[in-house]
Amino acid sequence: MTRLLIDGYNVAHKLGLKISRDNLEQVRISLEQKLSRYLAEKKCSITLVYDGRGILENQSSVGKLKILYTPGGETADARIKKLIDAERSKSALTVVSSDHEVAGYARVSGVRCLSSEAFTRELSLSSDPKAAHGSAGKPVEPDAGAEKPAMNATDLAKWKTLFGE
């Protein structure tokens, strides 16, 4: 079974969630709900790592979603690297982060790395079934080189009309 190791605030930021000291709890709840829906469809487990809550480490689990808060003085990036080092089955692990240092560390360690942007596209398609299908009810495959998901046929026709193609 695949295990995802996710940089929590990095993914939340890429989802467009505005992170501030006043709304941290709401950002975490929103991300964790999206991940729970994702887990309901996928055969994997997730370890979600957030930058700390203070002096002590804190963790909790909800089904296949394990949530870690680093202790004060340790970043999520540093914890992710430690978790990579401790992983015995590196081929089953995928790190989700757009931090270049973390991504490079994962790759050098023999762990697959997925950018937060790519994961949020997958997450959005997973949590919104309508977004994954075009107007004809057929799946719309994202363009592997694109930054955003592919348009459905109706949207494409509108753009062609607007831009005269």
Beta strands, then each sheet from edge to edge (+ up, - down):
strand 1: 2-7
strand 2: 44-54
strand 3: 58-62
strand 4: 65-71
strand 5: 93-96
strand 6: 112-114
sheet 1: 3+ 4- 2- 1- 5- 6-
end
